Amino acid sequence: MNTSTQHNPVKVPITVALGDGIGPEITTATLKILEAAGARIEPEFIEIGEQVYLAGHSSGIATEAWDSLRRTKVFLKGPITTPSGSGYKSLNVTIRKTLGLYANVRPSISYAPFVKTLHPKMDLVIVRENEEDLYAGIEHRQTDEVYQCLKLITRPGCEKIVRYAFEYARSHGRKKVTCMVKDNIMKMTDGLFYKVFQEIGAEYPDIEQERFIIDIGSAKLATQPERFDVIVTPNLYGDVISDIAAEMTGSVGLAGSANVGDHVAMFEAIHGSAPDIAGQGIANPSGILLGAVMMLIHIRQADVAERIHNAWLATLEDGIHTVDLQSEQTVKTVSTSAFTDAVIERLGQLPKTFKPVSYQNPTDQEITRSNYVRAKPSNKQLVGVDIFLHETRFNPDQLAEQLQSVDLGNLSLKMITNRGVKVWPEGFPETFCTDHWRCRFMAADSESSIKQSDIVYLMSTLTEKKIDIIKTENLCTFDGERGFALGQGQ
Ligand code: NAD
């Protein structure tokens, strides 16, 4: 069956959450437009967000809501408020990660001259990795002075997002994919992301490829956005630059996004619940509406998606704007509901100045793309251990002396760093030290492998001397390649 050309007469069940703040206003507006446009959907409403958090679910979502999401596999989500306080985990992150929504697709397009922007030619898509990086949420306080957040970057995570970005570029007629990383500093984590970009990029010779370090890349994005087409980047950088990019088009209220996984997909606005304007009836529903357009394409109702998107473009062109878009191009500033009615009135019309959009239903392959194939395990050798200590004498030479006075078994102390900088041997007195010390132990000749029991023995002798061990990290080689970074200054 060729699903790409078939109309689907059956109503598709979708899960809908109205959300918090402006969520109910903009989500209801969007559903009204979808209904008027003839979307063949059957919404199933769930409660998530602030009220659910306050009712005692620290994740902001109850079991019945998960059941609905796993049944319908399609989620239209209004923005939600995460209550402040350390007891609440971000529901957005939980949903994205639990359901494996690894690709966050965020188009940012300028609508000049009808929406005021400094960048009238901007038309780019940010493909943000959605499950990993600092968003693992693994944080610890380790000493009086030091807190840690783990940045996890995985090969499957990189392969899935990079392949998604190239496939997206190909299927959407885009010509270039730019990788943005900070691999000059994070050589192993961001370095892996870029390495995978190069490996997978080699399979797409028809797509131009480039890399920017995220700092200069963001600067170029802010001044010359028209030079970008598709940007693929790890989670945190993608989060930051996609809000900036949306705001540069005229308003953060304009951008929709898709969170795509192999099993479930979620569609939303990129902005939050905007509590400052909630209940006033002035919010721009365009972000979630464009998210819903992406949803309609995903459920193979490209005909409806096209009708809504063109009506929305025609509305902008006619100068009918919500207050966030107000400029000299505005003919009439309208409320959320009047904007909604204006879009509905234009269903069936094409924009006159903007190029009308034209959508095709995606193929099965375009919907499920990751196809990650696990490589066979490498030959892993244990060659040492980093032991992290809480120690308040703030004197690395004394610390080294104390450690070396202990029976270290088969290991010897090679280096001490503080916040990553080598302070022993031969540290500088100018280096500021905290109470958090990383002590590197390796086999006496540094080349040989060691045993787990060597580490256990070392830890037991250190503990006997009342040395406060916070944590350990094994030092390994993988197929002979070093699997750990050197200390700064080593
Ligand atoms: P925000 O995106 O809600 O608002 C930022 C600014 O943009 C505000 O001035 C707001 O009025 C304006 N704005 C946002 N959407 C608009 C729209 N559709 N029309 C007109 N103006 C709009 O960001 P925030 O204030 O930092 O966050 C508020 C809450 O939203 C927080 O609890 C945050 O955790 C949550 N949040 C949720 C999501 C999500 O559900 N996907 C995303 C980001 C933030």
Residues whose N, C-alpha, C, O or C-beta is under 5 A from the ligand:
A	BS01	NAD	G78 P79 I80 T81 T82 N92 V252 G253 A269 I270 H271 G272 S273 A274 P275 D276 I277 A283 N284 D324
